[in-house]
Amino acid sequence: MKAATLSRLMRMSWEIQRKRKCNRSRSLFAAWAILQNEDTTIFYLVRRFSHSHYPNKVRLADLTLFGVA
């Protein structure tokens, strides 16, 4: 695994641990699951937090978790 991927993983797990107040292993597991299922996670979050009466202003094909395709 590359150093950039590991640093993203650790940064995300620290943020999850701090915000959700869970232990280190659980937050690391959650961050790993988010990174492995990035495309599904982004699609789910956009659908969940979008307004139901008008379409999204962003195309689902252009979304990535970290902005790098």
C-alpha positions as CSV (number, residue, x, y, z in Angstrom):
1,M,0.0,0.0,0.0
2,K,1.3,3.4,-0.9
3,A,2.2,6.0,1.7
4,A,-0.4,8.5,0.4
5,T,-3.2,5.9,0.8
6,L,-2.0,5.0,4.3
7,S,-1.9,8.7,5.4
8,R,-5.5,9.2,4.0
9,L,-6.6,6.1,5.9
10,M,-5.0,7.2,9.2
11,R,-6.3,10.8,8.8
12,M,-9.8,9.5,8.2
13,S,-9.7,7.1,11.1
14,W,-8.5,9.7,13.5
15,E,-11.4,12.0,12.4
16,I,-13.9,9.2,12.8
17,Q,-12.5,8.3,16.2
18,R,-12.7,11.9,17.4
19,K,-16.2,12.6,16.1
20,R,-17.8,9.3,16.9
21,K,-16.0,8.7,20.2
22,C,-15.2,5.1,19.4
23,N,-12.1,3.0,19.9
24,R,-9.1,3.0,17.6
25,S,-9.7,-0.4,16.0
26,R,-13.3,0.4,15.2
27,S,-12.5,3.7,13.6
28,L,-9.7,2.2,11.6
29,F,-12.1,-0.5,10.4
30,A,-14.7,2.1,9.4
31,A,-12.2,4.2,7.5
32,W,-10.9,1.1,5.7
33,A,-14.5,0.2,4.6
34,I,-15.1,3.7,3.4
35,L,-11.9,3.7,1.3
36,Q,-12.6,0.2,-0.2
37,N,-16.2,1.2,-1.1
38,E,-15.5,4.7,-2.2
39,D,-17.8,4.8,-5.2
40,T,-20.8,3.3,-3.3
41,T,-20.2,5.6,-0.3
42,I,-20.2,8.8,-2.4
43,F,-23.3,7.7,-4.3
44,Y,-25.1,6.9,-1.1
45,L,-24.1,10.2,0.6
46,V,-25.2,12.3,-2.4
47,R,-28.5,10.5,-2.6
48,R,-29.1,10.8,1.2
49,F,-28.4,14.5,1.6
50,S,-29.9,15.7,-1.7
51,H,-33.2,17.5,-1.9
52,S,-36.0,15.4,-3.3
53,H,-37.8,18.2,-5.3
54,Y,-34.9,19.3,-7.6
55,P,-32.0,17.4,-9.2
56,N,-28.4,17.6,-7.9
57,K,-26.2,20.3,-9.2
58,V,-23.3,17.8,-9.5
59,R,-23.2,14.8,-11.7
60,L,-22.7,11.5,-9.9
61,A,-20.1,10.5,-12.4
62,D,-17.8,13.4,-11.4
63,L,-17.8,12.6,-7.7
64,T,-14.7,11.2,-5.9
65,L,-14.0,10.9,-2.2
66,F,-10.7,12.8,-2.3
67,G,-11.0,14.8,-5.5
68,V,-8.5,12.7,-7.4
69,A,-9.9,10.3,-10.0
